[in-house]
Amino acid sequence: MVHAIEELFQRAEHRFCLIHLFDNFKLRYKKHDLRQQFWAIASSTNVWDFKRAMENLERANPKDRMKLIAAT
């Protein structure tokens, strides 16, 4: 669906609903601290804060690092 929208509305800005993304995230990751990290990333207002929040998420669960990055 994302590709169809991109093709039909080439100049439109695209965004994803964080509530829906978070619903999927919390199904896979049950730990409360990971959920807090998700919202820290989502609420980042600049690149520096975003990178710091991503690093904190990766440190919180290093064995699932790549899965977490993809999920956020």
Biopython code that builds the backbone (N, CA, C, O; Angstrom):
import numpy as np
from Bio.PDB.StructureBuilder import StructureBuilder

atoms = [
    (1, "MET", "N", (0.813, -1.182, 0.000)),
    (1, "MET", "CA", (0.000, 0.000, 0.000)),
    (1, "MET", "C", (0.870, 1.265, 0.000)),
    (1, "MET", "O", (0.541, 2.254, -0.655)),
    (2, "VAL", "N", (1.971, 1.218, 0.735)),
    (2, "VAL", "CA", (2.860, 2.378, 0.780)),
    (2, "VAL", "C", (3.360, 2.723, -0.616)),
    (2, "VAL", "O", (3.411, 3.895, -0.988)),
    (3, "HIS", "N", (3.729, 1.707, -1.387)),
    (3, "HIS", "CA", (4.244, 1.953, -2.738)),
    (3, "HIS", "C", (3.155, 2.525, -3.655)),
    (3, "HIS", "O", (3.437, 3.390, -4.484)),
    (4, "ALA", "N", (1.943, 2.057, -3.514)),
    (4, "ALA", "CA", (0.840, 2.573, -4.334)),
    (4, "ALA", "C", (0.579, 4.039, -4.022)),
    (4, "ALA", "O", (0.359, 4.844, -4.927)),
    (5, "ILE", "N", (0.604, 4.379, -2.753)),
    (5, "ILE", "CA", (0.384, 5.781, -2.369)),
    (5, "ILE", "C", (1.517, 6.652, -2.883)),
    (5, "ILE", "O", (1.279, 7.751, -3.385)),
    (6, "GLU", "N", (2.742, 6.170, -2.763)),
    (6, "GLU", "CA", (3.887, 6.928, -3.275)),
    (6, "GLU", "C", (3.768, 7.153, -4.778)),
    (6, "GLU", "O", (4.120, 8.220, -5.282)),
    (7, "GLU", "N", (3.278, 6.158, -5.482)),
    (7, "GLU", "CA", (3.136, 6.281, -6.931)),
    (7, "GLU", "C", (2.005, 7.235, -7.310)),
    (7, "GLU", "O", (2.153, 8.044, -8.226)),
    (8, "LEU", "N", (0.892, 7.140, -6.617)),
    (8, "LEU", "CA", (-0.271, 7.976, -6.942)),
    (8, "LEU", "C", (-0.123, 9.409, -6.444)),
    (8, "LEU", "O", (-0.576, 10.345, -7.102)),
    (9, "PHE", "N", (0.497, 9.581, -5.304)),
    (9, "PHE", "CA", (0.624, 10.901, -4.687)),
    (9, "PHE", "C", (2.104, 11.228, -4.486)),
    (9, "PHE", "O", (2.595, 11.296, -3.359)),
    (10, "GLN", "N", (2.785, 11.425, -5.585)),
    (10, "GLN", "CA", (4.237, 11.558, -5.559)),
    (10, "GLN", "C", (4.732, 12.752, -4.754)),
    (10, "GLN", "O", (5.817, 12.692, -4.177)),
    (11, "ARG", "N", (3.978, 13.812, -4.703)),
    (11, "ARG", "CA", (4.434, 15.014, -3.999)),
    (11, "ARG", "C", (3.858, 15.150, -2.593)),
    (11, "ARG", "O", (4.145, 16.123, -1.896)),
    (12, "ALA", "N", (3.064, 14.199, -2.180)),
    (12, "ALA", "CA", (2.446, 14.260, -0.855)),
    (12, "ALA", "C", (3.433, 13.821, 0.226)),
    (12, "ALA", "O", (4.248, 12.921, 0.025)),
    (13, "GLU", "N", (3.334, 14.472, 1.355)),
    (13, "GLU", "CA", (4.152, 14.093, 2.499)),
    (13, "GLU", "C", (3.551, 12.840, 3.122)),
    (13, "GLU", "O", (2.332, 12.729, 3.253)),
    (14, "HIS", "N", (4.414, 11.892, 3.510)),
    (14, "HIS", "CA", (3.941, 10.628, 4.089)),
    (14, "HIS", "C", (4.348, 10.556, 5.548)),
    (14, "HIS", "O", (5.450, 10.952, 5.928)),
    (15, "ARG", "N", (3.437, 10.045, 6.352)),
    (15, "ARG", "CA", (3.735, 9.825, 7.767)),
    (15, "ARG", "C", (3.060, 8.546, 8.206)),
    (15, "ARG", "O", (2.107, 8.080, 7.582)),
    (16, "PHE", "N", (3.569, 7.987, 9.288)),
    (16, "PHE", "CA", (2.981, 6.791, 9.861)),
    (16, "PHE", "C", (2.422, 7.138, 11.236)),
    (16, "PHE", "O", (2.999, 7.953, 11.956)),
    (17, "CYS", "N", (1.326, 6.537, 11.592)),
    (17, "CYS", "CA", (0.701, 6.765, 12.885)),
    (17, "CYS", "C", (1.506, 6.029, 13.960)),
    (17, "CYS", "O", (1.654, 4.808, 13.906)),
    (18, "LEU", "N", (2.017, 6.770, 14.923)),
    (18, "LEU", "CA", (2.838, 6.158, 15.967)),
    (18, "LEU", "C", (2.047, 5.211, 16.852)),
    (18, "LEU", "O", (2.604, 4.250, 17.382)),
    (19, "ILE", "N", (0.775, 5.463, 17.018)),
    (19, "ILE", "CA", (-0.036, 4.559, 17.834)),
    (19, "ILE", "C", (-0.071, 3.178, 17.196)),
    (19, "ILE", "O", (0.067, 2.172, 17.893)),
    (20, "HIS", "N", (-0.253, 3.115, 15.882)),
    (20, "HIS", "CA", (-0.268, 1.824, 15.199)),
    (20, "HIS", "C", (1.109, 1.162, 15.220)),
    (20, "HIS", "O", (1.215, -0.047, 15.424)),
    (21, "LEU", "N", (2.147, 1.942, 15.013)),
    (21, "LEU", "CA", (3.498, 1.392, 15.087)),
    (21, "LEU", "C", (3.793, 0.871, 16.494)),
    (21, "LEU", "O", (4.382, -0.197, 16.659)),
    (22, "PHE", "N", (3.377, 1.637, 17.505)),
    (22, "PHE", "CA", (3.614, 1.219, 18.885)),
    (22, "PHE", "C", (2.827, -0.046, 19.225)),
    (22, "PHE", "O", (3.333, -0.905, 19.947)),
    (23, "ASP", "N", (1.609, -0.175, 18.724)),
    (23, "ASP", "CA", (0.835, -1.399, 18.965)),
    (23, "ASP", "C", (1.596, -2.623, 18.465)),
    (23, "ASP", "O", (1.626, -3.650, 19.143)),
    (24, "ASN", "N", (2.201, -2.527, 17.302)),
    (24, "ASN", "CA", (3.005, -3.632, 16.769)),
    (24, "ASN", "C", (4.271, -3.842, 17.587)),
    (24, "ASN", "O", (4.663, -4.978, 17.855)),
    (25, "PHE", "N", (4.901, -2.758, 17.976)),
    (25, "PHE", "CA", (6.135, -2.818, 18.754)),
    (25, "PHE", "C", (5.902, -3.511, 20.091)),
    (25, "PHE", "O", (6.678, -4.385, 20.480)),
    (26, "LYS", "N", (4.845, -3.132, 20.793)),
    (26, "LYS", "CA", (4.631, -3.694, 22.131)),
    (26, "LYS", "C", (4.198, -5.155, 22.095)),
    (26, "LYS", "O", (4.338, -5.858, 23.096)),
    (27, "LEU", "N", (3.685, -5.618, 20.985)),
    (27, "LEU", "CA", (3.388, -7.041, 20.856)),
    (27, "LEU", "C", (4.665, -7.872, 20.856)),
    (27, "LEU", "O", (4.705, -8.975, 21.402)),
    (28, "ARG", "N", (5.700, -7.330, 20.242)),
    (28, "ARG", "CA", (6.966, -8.054, 20.143)),
    (28, "ARG", "C", (7.867, -7.821, 21.348)),
    (28, "ARG", "O", (8.547, -8.744, 21.796)),
    (29, "TYR", "N", (7.883, -6.612, 21.875)),
    (29, "TYR", "CA", (8.779, -6.254, 22.969)),
    (29, "TYR", "C", (7.964, -5.915, 24.211)),
    (29, "TYR", "O", (7.322, -4.867, 24.278)),
    (30, "LYS", "N", (7.997, -6.804, 25.182)),
    (30, "LYS", "CA", (7.166, -6.681, 26.387)),
    (30, "LYS", "C", (7.811, -5.828, 27.478)),
    (30, "LYS", "O", (7.118, -5.361, 28.382)),
    (31, "LYS", "N", (9.112, -5.621, 27.408)),
    (31, "LYS", "CA", (9.808, -4.894, 28.473)),
    (31, "LYS", "C", (9.399, -3.417, 28.487)),
    (31, "LYS", "O", (9.388, -2.748, 27.453)),
    (32, "HIS", "N", (9.066, -2.931, 29.680)),
    (32, "HIS", "CA", (8.601, -1.556, 29.841)),
    (32, "HIS", "C", (9.651, -0.534, 29.404)),
    (32, "HIS", "O", (9.310, 0.488, 28.808)),
    (33, "ASP", "N", (10.935, -0.806, 29.698)),
    (33, "ASP", "CA", (11.973, 0.165, 29.341)),
    (33, "ASP", "C", (12.124, 0.308, 27.831)),
    (33, "ASP", "O", (12.462, 1.390, 27.350)),
    (34, "LEU", "N", (11.880, -0.756, 27.074)),
    (34, "LEU", "CA", (11.937, -0.650, 25.617)),
    (34, "LEU", "C", (10.780, 0.209, 25.096)),
    (34, "LEU", "O", (10.936, 0.962, 24.134)),
    (35, "ARG", "N", (9.648, 0.087, 25.731)),
    (35, "ARG", "CA", (8.499, 0.908, 25.336)),
    (35, "ARG", "C", (8.773, 2.380, 25.598)),
    (35, "ARG", "O", (8.402, 3.239, 24.798)),
    (36, "GLN", "N", (9.420, 2.667, 26.713)),
    (36, "GLN", "CA", (9.794, 4.053, 27.008)),
    (36, "GLN", "C", (10.788, 4.574, 25.983)),
    (36, "GLN", "O", (10.716, 5.732, 25.573)),
    (37, "GLN", "N", (11.712, 3.719, 25.571)),
    (37, "GLN", "CA", (12.687, 4.118, 24.564)),
    (37, "GLN", "C", (12.015, 4.419, 23.227)),
    (37, "GLN", "O", (12.405, 5.350, 22.522)),
    (38, "PHE", "N", (11.011, 3.631, 22.888)),
    (38, "PHE", "CA", (10.254, 3.874, 21.653)),
    (38, "PHE", "C", (9.726, 5.311, 21.641)),
    (38, "PHE", "O", (9.878, 6.027, 20.651)),
    (39, "TRP", "N", (9.109, 5.722, 22.742)),
    (39, "TRP", "CA", (8.527, 7.067, 22.804)),
    (39, "TRP", "C", (9.598, 8.140, 22.879)),
    (39, "TRP", "O", (9.380, 9.256, 22.408)),
    (40, "ALA", "N", (10.739, 7.833, 23.456)),
    (40, "ALA", "CA", (11.842, 8.798, 23.461)),
    (40, "ALA", "C", (12.317, 9.059, 22.035)),
    (40, "ALA", "O", (12.618, 10.195, 21.668)),
    (41, "ILE", "N", (12.380, 8.005, 21.242)),
    (41, "ILE", "CA", (12.765, 8.153, 19.833)),
    (41, "ILE", "C", (11.698, 8.940, 19.081)),
    (41, "ILE", "O", (12.006, 9.867, 18.332)),
    (42, "ALA", "N", (10.448, 8.561, 19.288)),
    (42, "ALA", "CA", (9.340, 9.192, 18.564)),
    (42, "ALA", "C", (9.206, 10.675, 18.892)),
    (42, "ALA", "O", (8.780, 11.462, 18.046)),
    (43, "SER", "N", (9.565, 11.056, 20.101)),
    (43, "SER", "CA", (9.398, 12.457, 20.499)),
    (43, "SER", "C", (10.660, 13.290, 20.301)),
    (43, "SER", "O", (10.689, 14.460, 20.681)),
    (44, "SER", "N", (11.686, 12.715, 19.720)),
    (44, "SER", "CA", (12.916, 13.463, 19.446)),
    (44, "SER", "C", (12.615, 14.610, 18.496)),
    (44, "SER", "O", (11.906, 14.447, 17.502)),
    (45, "THR", "N", (13.165, 15.771, 18.820)),
    (45, "THR", "CA", (12.895, 16.946, 17.990)),
    (45, "THR", "C", (14.108, 17.412, 17.191)),
    (45, "THR", "O", (14.027, 18.376, 16.430)),
    (46, "ASN", "N", (15.234, 16.719, 17.369)),
    (46, "ASN", "CA", (16.415, 17.053, 16.573)),
    (46, "ASN", "C", (17.249, 15.790, 16.371)),
    (46, "ASN", "O", (17.020, 14.770, 17.020)),
    (47, "VAL", "N", (18.195, 15.873, 15.484)),
    (47, "VAL", "CA", (19.000, 14.707, 15.111)),
    (47, "VAL", "C", (19.808, 14.191, 16.296)),
    (47, "VAL", "O", (19.908, 12.980, 16.495)),
    (48, "TRP", "N", (20.388, 15.097, 17.085)),
    (48, "TRP", "CA", (21.211, 14.680, 18.214)),
    (48, "TRP", "C", (20.393, 13.869, 19.218)),
    (48, "TRP", "O", (20.843, 12.816, 19.669)),
    (49, "ASP", "N", (19.199, 14.345, 19.573)),
    (49, "ASP", "CA", (18.335, 13.616, 20.509)),
    (49, "ASP", "C", (17.892, 12.275, 19.930)),
    (49, "ASP", "O", (17.821, 11.275, 20.644)),
    (50, "PHE", "N", (17.599, 12.262, 18.642)),
    (50, "PHE", "CA", (17.185, 11.020, 17.980)),
    (50, "PHE", "C", (18.296, 9.978, 18.046)),
    (50, "PHE", "O", (18.054, 8.827, 18.408)),
    (51, "LYS", "N", (19.514, 10.386, 17.696)),
    (51, "LYS", "CA", (20.641, 9.443, 17.721)),
    (51, "LYS", "C", (20.911, 8.929, 19.130)),
    (51, "LYS", "O", (21.190, 7.745, 19.319)),
    (52, "ARG", "N", (20.830, 9.806, 20.106)),
    (52, "ARG", "CA", (21.047, 9.399, 21.494)),
    (52, "ARG", "C", (19.965, 8.411, 21.937)),
    (52, "ARG", "O", (20.269, 7.422, 22.605)),
    (53, "ALA", "N", (18.718, 8.668, 21.573)),
    (53, "ALA", "CA", (17.625, 7.764, 21.942)),
    (53, "ALA", "C", (17.775, 6.411, 21.252)),
    (53, "ALA", "O", (17.488, 5.376, 21.852)),
    (54, "MET", "N", (18.223, 6.412, 19.998)),
    (54, "MET", "CA", (18.450, 5.150, 19.290)),
    (54, "MET", "C", (19.572, 4.356, 19.951)),
    (54, "MET", "O", (19.464, 3.139, 20.104)),
    (55, "GLU", "N", (20.642, 5.034, 20.341)),
    (55, "GLU", "CA", (21.748, 4.346, 21.030)),
    (55, "GLU", "C", (21.272, 3.748, 22.345)),
    (55, "GLU", "O", (21.655, 2.629, 22.687)),
    (56, "ASN", "N", (20.452, 4.466, 23.077)),
    (56, "ASN", "CA", (19.912, 3.949, 24.331)),
    (56, "ASN", "C", (19.045, 2.714, 24.087)),
    (56, "ASN", "O", (19.084, 1.763, 24.867)),
    (57, "LEU", "N", (18.281, 2.727, 23.029)),
    (57, "LEU", "CA", (17.449, 1.574, 22.690)),
    (57, "LEU", "C", (18.319, 0.369, 22.353)),
    (57, "LEU", "O", (18.043, -0.745, 22.800)),
    (58, "GLU", "N", (19.355, 0.587, 21.575)),
    (58, "GLU", "CA", (20.258, -0.498, 21.206)),
    (58, "GLU", "C", (20.964, -1.073, 22.430)),
    (58, "GLU", "O", (21.153, -2.286, 22.523)),
    (59, "ARG", "N", (21.356, -0.211, 23.370)),
    (59, "ARG", "CA", (22.019, -0.683, 24.591)),
    (59, "ARG", "C", (21.043, -1.438, 25.494)),
    (59, "ARG", "O", (21.452, -2.343, 26.222)),
    (60, "ALA", "N", (19.789, -1.086, 25.456)),
    (60, "ALA", "CA", (18.787, -1.720, 26.313)),
    (60, "ALA", "C", (18.570, -3.181, 25.946)),
    (60, "ALA", "O", (18.236, -3.998, 26.804)),
    (61, "ASN", "N", (18.761, -3.509, 24.671)),
    (61, "ASN", "CA", (18.539, -4.886, 24.230)),
    (61, "ASN", "C", (19.473, -5.193, 23.060)),
    (61, "ASN", "O", (19.028, -5.252, 21.914)),
    (62, "PRO", "N", (20.771, -5.389, 23.339)),
    (62, "PRO", "CA", (21.757, -5.540, 22.261)),
    (62, "PRO", "C", (21.560, -6.760, 21.376)),
    (62, "PRO", "O", (21.922, -6.718, 20.200)),
    (63, "LYS", "N", (20.993, -7.859, 21.905)),
    (63, "LYS", "CA", (20.852, -9.059, 21.081)),
    (63, "LYS", "C", (19.818, -8.868, 19.962)),
    (63, "LYS", "O", (19.896, -9.536, 18.931)),
    (64, "ASP", "N", (18.863, -7.972, 20.157)),
    (64, "ASP", "CA", (17.845, -7.692, 19.136)),
    (64, "ASP", "C", (18.083, -6.353, 18.453)),
    (64, "ASP", "O", (17.149, -5.754, 17.920)),
    (65, "ARG", "N", (19.307, -5.886, 18.463)),
    (65, "ARG", "CA", (19.653, -4.557, 17.951)),
    (65, "ARG", "C", (19.047, -4.268, 16.575)),
    (65, "ARG", "O", (18.366, -3.257, 16.402)),
    (66, "MET", "N", (19.282, -5.122, 15.619)),
    (66, "MET", "CA", (18.807, -4.873, 14.250)),
    (66, "MET", "C", (17.293, -4.931, 14.174)),
    (66, "MET", "O", (16.688, -4.147, 13.442)),
    (67, "LYS", "N", (16.668, -5.829, 14.905)),
    (67, "LYS", "CA", (15.206, -5.915, 14.907)),
    (67, "LYS", "C", (14.597, -4.652, 15.516)),
    (67, "LYS", "O", (13.584, -4.147, 15.032)),
    (68, "LEU", "N", (15.223, -4.149, 16.578)),
    (68, "LEU", "CA", (14.719, -2.934, 17.213)),
    (68, "LEU", "C", (14.848, -1.734, 16.303)),
    (68, "LEU", "O", (13.943, -0.902, 16.224)),
    (69, "ILE", "N", (15.962, -1.646, 15.623)),
    (69, "ILE", "CA", (16.167, -0.524, 14.695)),
    (69, "ILE", "C", (15.111, -0.554, 13.604)),
    (69, "ILE", "O", (14.550, 0.483, 13.249)),
    (70, "ALA", "N", (14.837, -1.738, 13.070)),
    (70, "ALA", "CA", (13.836, -1.870, 12.025)),
    (70, "ALA", "C", (12.427, -1.584, 12.535)),
    (70, "ALA", "O", (11.579, -1.090, 11.791)),
    (71, "ALA", "N", (12.185, -1.895, 13.802)),
    (71, "ALA", "CA", (10.853, -1.725, 14.360)),
    (71, "ALA", "C", (10.529, -0.285, 14.716)),
    (71, "ALA", "O", (9.359, 0.058, 14.884)),
    (72, "THR", "N", (11.564, 0.581, 14.836)),
    (72, "THR", "CA", (11.292, 1.950, 15.255)),
    (72, "THR", "C", (11.175, 2.909, 14.117)),
    (72, "THR", "O", (10.947, 4.099, 14.333)),
]
sb = StructureBuilder()
sb.init_structure("model")
sb.init_model(0)
sb.init_chain("A")
sb.init_seg("    ")
for serial, (resi, resn, name, xyz) in enumerate(atoms, 1):
    if name == "N":
        sb.init_residue(resn, " ", resi, " ")
    sb.init_atom(name, np.array(xyz, "f"), 0.0, 1.0, " ", f" {name:<3s}", serial, name[0])
structure = sb.get_structure()
